């Protein structure tokens, strides 16, 4: 501990900064979280459950889960491959590759959605060919998965990459010397070493896939009860002046977001102990 | 250079490049190709049309306002989390992650409900003649919500790494707290602060889900660029949608370069000190 107080440690300054930080967090973040649940449960628990159980909302939940079931494993595999290449090897253009991996973060989801339209839509590169062969990508499940893949591609790599770089390759070299195969080394040495970061990356990818709105709203076609994911369903209900239904659906996604944050807290606690 | 005998380099790099090509580069290339089909003159006419220019102005001004809000709020949060111990610190830290994890559409409906005339905040602001929902201020609030974590998470680790001996030295030399903040602490966190601001600004420029619920979406007044792209698509005006989306993509690349330049400068700065 220091002998003298640090800058900002005098009681009035400290009180002012803490008060402002709490007030701002409560106003900007706490308020929105609270009103989701307040509005959803305003008509009562029975009405809340009934709102959730409408066929369109249930279908939206199913479609959202089905999207995550495909998109999350694919982007997890991609994140691991990308992190392995970047963390364990030196090569030219590495900086460029990292920038490319992180590129989807910087691009508006609307731009991503439009870009996919120009690949798989009728006015796009592959659209006419796909149409001829009776393959439906645009305004259907495949496009929803593709748009979700774009938006969430960087998350797993970004969570595990710094850790893998920091840990170096000594343990992997030892495993290989002992006769383990490359995949065995990845599976029993590398991944266990980054397991918490990997878990958080997967959970975050899942939350973002399930919550993606802009890109999916361009490519899904918004067909009620067919290609509406949960965030699109929230918009639809909201625009139908069905606020209670919209907020009931929103509690599902807010719940997933809260679980994601709890996972992060638990991981930080576990890491703090080890 | 590589002395590690680890296997799988070709496989991992090949998979990564193939995946990025199909998922990221192919769509972006098709977008730019579609826009280039317009020719330079028509492209320019579309993106400088009255409505498009108004949408870009609304987007950029709102993003600047949101970034300013986050400069102040984000710095205070980072300061509190990095330098103070207090009850509920974990909760405050977790709250900062909410905008990252909460879907933008959910944030959008929640903020709209809060700020609408009869909402919790709206009813309280109305007597003062302040309208946030369905007004330009609402766009800035929504953008501020989604981009809040960027400033906090950029500045917080740098503040945590600052050792107190520099501040003590300044104290010994007779500097007061205000002087130490402006000439010792702030210069040290400035590059990270700037990087956080530019990330927040870039994110705000592209934000869609949180904004469209609260904005009111009146052309020329509260219509953002991302929404105009969406509207042009619904009108089957694909060339216009491609042109405006390409302009947004170009803006995103500029912001990416700016952020990278700041981060490089930051890296050199921390290495030198």
Contacts between the chains, C-beta under 8 A, distances in Angstrom:
chain1	res1	chain2	res2	distance
A	2	B	164	5.1
A	2	B	168	6.9
A	4	B	168	6.3
A	4	B	171	6.0
A	6	B	83	6.9
A	6	B	164	5.4
A	6	B	167	5.6
A	7	B	167	5.6
A	7	B	177	5.0
A	7	B	180	4.7
A	7	B	181	5.3
A	7	B	184	7.7
A	7	B	185	5.8
A	8	B	79	6.8
A	8	B	83	6.3
A	8	B	177	6.8
A	8	B	181	7.1
A	9	B	83	7.7
A	10	B	177	6.8
A	13	B	177	7.2
A	14	B	84	6.3
A	17	B	76	5.6
A	17	B	79	5.7
A	17	B	80	5.6
A	17	B	84	7.6
A	18	B	80	5.4
A	18	B	84	6.3
A	18	B	86	6.1
A	20	B	76	5.0
A	21	B	73	7.8
A	21	B	76	4.7
A	21	B	77	4.9
A	21	B	79	7.5
A	21	B	80	4.1
A	21	B	81	7.9
A	21	B	92	6.8
A	22	B	88	8.0
A	22	B	92	6.8
A	24	B	73	4.5
A	24	B	76	6.6
A	24	B	77	7.0
A	25	B	77	6.6
A	25	B	92	5.9
A	25	B	95	4.8
A	25	B	96	7.2
A	27	B	121	7.9
A	28	B	73	7.0
A	28	B	144	6.9
A	28	B	145	5.9
A	28	B	148	6.5
A	29	B	95	4.8
A	29	B	96	7.6
A	29	B	98	5.0
A	29	B	99	6.9
A	29	B	145	7.4
A	29	B	148	7.4
A	30	B	95	6.7
A	31	B	110	7.9
A	31	B	114	5.5
A	31	B	120	6.6
A	31	B	121	6.8
A	32	B	102	7.7
A	32	B	107	6.0
A	32	B	110	3.8
A	32	B	111	5.7
A	32	B	114	6.3
A	32	B	145	6.9
A	33	B	98	6.5
A	33	B	102	7.7
A	33	B	110	7.4
A	35	B	110	5.3
A	35	B	113	5.3
A	35	B	114	5.4
A	35	B	119	7.6
A	35	B	120	6.4
A	36	B	106	6.6
A	36	B	109	7.8
A	36	B	110	5.1
A	39	B	113	5.9
A	78	B	15	7.2
A	78	B	16	7.0
A	78	B	19	5.0
A	81	B	11	7.7
A	81	B	12	4.6
A	81	B	15	4.4
A	81	B	16	5.3
A	81	B	19	7.6
A	82	B	12	7.4
A	82	B	16	4.4
A	84	B	8	6.3
A	84	B	12	4.3
A	85	B	9	6.6
A	85	B	12	3.9
A	85	B	13	4.3
A	85	B	16	5.4
A	88	B	4	6.4
A	88	B	6	5.1
A	88	B	9	7.5
A	89	B	2	5.6
A	89	B	4	7.2
A	89	B	6	7.3
A	89	B	9	4.9
A	89	B	13	7.6
A	90	B	1	4.6
A	90	B	2	4.9
A	91	B	2	7.6
A	91	B	9	7.9
A	91	B	13	7.3
A	97	B	16	7.1
A	97	B	17	7.8
A	99	B	256	7.4
A	99	B	260	7.3
A	100	B	20	5.5
A	100	B	24	7.0
A	100	B	25	7.8
A	101	B	16	7.5
A	101	B	20	6.9
A	103	B	24	5.9
A	103	B	256	7.6
A	104	B	24	6.2
A	106	B	202	5.8
A	106	B	206	7.7
A	106	B	252	4.8
A	106	B	253	7.7
A	106	B	255	6.7
A	106	B	256	4.9
A	107	B	28	7.7
A	107	B	206	6.6
A	107	B	249	6.6
A	107	B	252	5.4
A	108	B	205	7.1
A	108	B	206	2.8
A	108	B	207	7.5
A	108	B	208	6.5
A	108	B	226	5.4
A	108	B	248	5.6
A	108	B	252	6.8
A	109	B	206	7.0
A	109	B	208	5.8
A	109	B	209	7.4
A	110	B	206	7.3
A	110	B	208	5.0
A	110	B	226	4.1
A	110	B	227	7.9
A	110	B	229	5.3
A	110	B	230	6.1
A	110	B	245	7.0
A	110	B	248	7.6
A	111	B	31	7.2
A	111	B	206	6.9
A	111	B	226	7.7
A	111	B	229	7.3
A	111	B	245	4.8
A	111	B	248	5.3
A	111	B	249	5.4
A	111	B	252	7.3
A	112	B	27	6.9
A	114	B	31	6.2
A	114	B	229	6.0
A	114	B	233	6.7
A	114	B	241	5.7
A	114	B	242	6.9
A	114	B	245	4.4
A	115	B	27	3.5
A	115	B	28	5.5
A	115	B	30	6.3
A	115	B	31	4.0
A	115	B	245	7.2
A	116	B	27	5.0
A	117	B	233	7.2
A	117	B	238	7.9
A	118	B	27	7.2
A	118	B	30	4.2
A	118	B	31	5.3
A	118	B	33	7.5
A	118	B	34	4.6
A	118	B	238	7.9
A	118	B	242	6.7
A	119	B	26	6.0
A	119	B	27	5.2
A	119	B	30	4.7
A	123	B	34	7.7
A	123	B	238	5.2
A	124	B	30	6.1
A	124	B	34	7.7
A	125	B	30	5.4
A	125	B	33	8.0
A	146	B	23	7.2
A	149	B	23	5.2
A	150	B	23	5.5
A	150	B	24	6.3
A	150	B	27	6.8
A	153	B	19	7.8
A	153	B	20	7.6
A	153	B	23	6.0
A	153	B	24	6.6
A	169	B	4	4.7
A	169	B	6	5.8
A	172	B	4	7.7
A	172	B	6	5.6
A	173	B	4	6.5
A	173	B	5	6.8
A	173	B	6	7.1
A	176	B	5	6.6
A	176	B	6	7.0
A	176	B	7	7.5
A	181	B	7	8.0
A	182	B	6	7.4
A	182	B	7	3.8
A	182	B	8	4.7
A	183	B	8	7.9
A	185	B	6	7.8
A	186	B	8	7.4
A	204	B	100	7.5
A	204	B	101	7.0
A	207	B	101	5.0
A	207	B	103	7.8
A	210	B	103	7.2
A	211	B	102	7.2
A	211	B	103	2.6
A	211	B	104	7.1
A	211	B	105	7.3
A	211	B	106	6.9
A	212	B	103	7.3
A	213	B	103	6.2
A	213	B	104	5.3
A	213	B	105	4.2
A	213	B	208	7.0
A	213	B	209	3.7
A	214	B	104	7.2
A	214	B	208	3.8
A	214	B	209	5.5
A	214	B	226	6.8
A	217	B	230	7.5
A	218	B	230	6.8
A	218	B	233	6.6
A	231	B	103	5.2
A	231	B	104	7.8
A	231	B	105	4.1
A	231	B	106	7.2
A	231	B	209	7.0
A	232	B	105	7.8
A	234	B	105	5.3
A	234	B	106	6.7
A	234	B	109	6.2
A	235	B	105	5.9
A	235	B	109	8.0
A	235	B	213	7.7
A	238	B	109	5.4
A	238	B	213	6.9
A	243	B	113	7.1
A	246	B	109	5.7
A	247	B	109	7.0
A	247	B	113	7.7
A	250	B	105	7.9
A	250	B	106	4.6
A	250	B	109	6.1
A	250	B	110	7.2
A	253	B	102	7.4
A	253	B	103	4.8
A	253	B	105	8.0
A	253	B	106	5.0
A	254	B	102	6.4
A	254	B	106	5.8
A	256	B	101	7.9
A	257	B	98	6.7
A	257	B	101	3.9
A	257	B	102	4.4
A	257	B	103	7.1
A	257	B	106	7.7
A	258	B	101	7.7
A	260	B	97	8.0
A	260	B	101	4.4
A	261	B	94	5.2
A	261	B	97	5.1
A	261	B	98	6.7
A	261	B	101	5.7
A	264	B	94	7.5
A	264	B	97	6.4
A	265	B	90	6.6
A	265	B	94	5.8
